[in-house]
């Protein structure tokens, strides 16, 4: 699989509080962003893969809802994660 346990731990360690902190909004947003980038590259090669396209849209929606939650909860954390991941609205 493209996402190993070590890769997940690295993402959570970099963006969350620790490698075991899988529940933080920043860690989940970073993980979703990694998966979205991977699926986007896959869809560039396989245009007719509609199942992957659907899962990509669902992931983008999940990430968007987490970003909205973070905006309401703490705007500075939102701005930090958007800047760090290079996201834009």
C-alpha positions as CSV (number, residue, x, y, z in Angstrom):
1,X,0.0,0.0,0.0
2,X,1.1,3.5,-0.7
3,X,0.7,4.6,3.0
4,X,2.7,2.6,5.5
5,X,2.4,2.7,9.2
6,X,5.7,4.6,9.4
7,X,4.6,7.2,6.9
8,X,1.4,7.8,8.9
9,X,3.4,8.2,12.1
10,X,5.7,10.7,10.4
11,X,2.7,12.7,9.2
12,X,1.2,12.8,12.7
13,X,4.5,13.5,14.3
14,X,5.1,16.5,12.0
15,X,1.6,18.0,12.1
16,X,0.1,16.7,15.3
17,X,1.4,16.8,18.9
18,X,3.0,13.3,18.7
19,X,3.1,10.3,16.5
20,X,0.4,8.7,18.6
21,X,-1.9,11.8,18.4
22,X,-4.1,10.6,15.6
23,X,-7.1,12.6,16.7
24,X,-5.9,16.1,16.3
25,X,-7.5,18.1,13.6
26,X,-4.2,19.2,12.2
27,X,-2.9,15.6,11.9
28,X,-6.1,14.4,10.2
29,X,-6.0,17.3,7.8
30,X,-2.4,16.6,6.9
31,X,-3.2,12.9,6.4
32,X,-6.2,13.7,4.2
33,X,-4.0,16.1,2.2
34,X,-1.4,13.4,1.6
35,X,-4.2,11.0,0.4
36,X,-5.8,13.6,-1.8
37,X,-2.5,14.4,-3.5
38,X,-1.9,10.6,-4.1
39,X,-5.4,10.1,-5.6
40,X,-5.0,13.2,-7.7
41,X,-1.8,11.8,-9.3
42,X,-3.6,8.5,-9.8
43,X,-6.5,10.2,-11.6
44,X,-4.2,12.1,-13.9
45,X,-3.1,8.7,-15.3
46,X,-6.5,6.9,-15.0
47,X,-9.1,9.3,-16.1
48,X,-12.0,6.9,-16.2
49,X,-11.5,5.5,-12.7
50,X,-14.8,6.9,-11.3
51,X,-14.6,5.0,-8.0
52,X,-11.4,6.8,-7.1
53,X,-12.9,10.0,-8.3
54,X,-15.8,9.6,-5.9
55,X,-13.5,8.7,-3.0
56,X,-11.4,11.8,-3.8
57,X,-14.5,14.0,-3.6
58,X,-15.5,12.5,-0.3
59,X,-12.0,13.1,1.1
60,X,-12.0,16.7,0.0
61,X,-15.3,17.1,1.8
62,X,-14.0,15.6,5.0
63,X,-10.9,17.8,4.9
64,X,-13.1,20.9,4.2
65,X,-15.4,20.1,7.2
66,X,-12.3,19.7,9.4
67,X,-10.9,23.0,8.2
68,X,-14.3,24.7,8.9
69,X,-14.3,23.2,12.4
70,X,-10.8,24.5,13.0
71,X,-11.8,27.9,11.7
72,X,-14.6,28.1,14.3
73,X,-12.6,26.6,17.1
74,X,-9.2,28.4,16.7
75,X,-8.4,30.7,13.8
76,X,-4.7,30.8,14.5
77,X,-4.4,27.0,14.3
78,X,-6.4,27.1,11.0
79,X,-4.1,29.7,9.5
80,X,-1.0,27.8,10.6
81,X,-2.1,24.5,9.0
82,X,-3.3,26.1,5.8
83,X,0.1,27.9,5.5
84,X,2.1,24.8,6.4
85,X,0.3,22.5,3.9
86,X,0.0,25.1,1.2
87,X,-3.8,25.0,1.1
88,X,-6.0,27.8,-0.1
89,X,-9.7,28.4,0.0
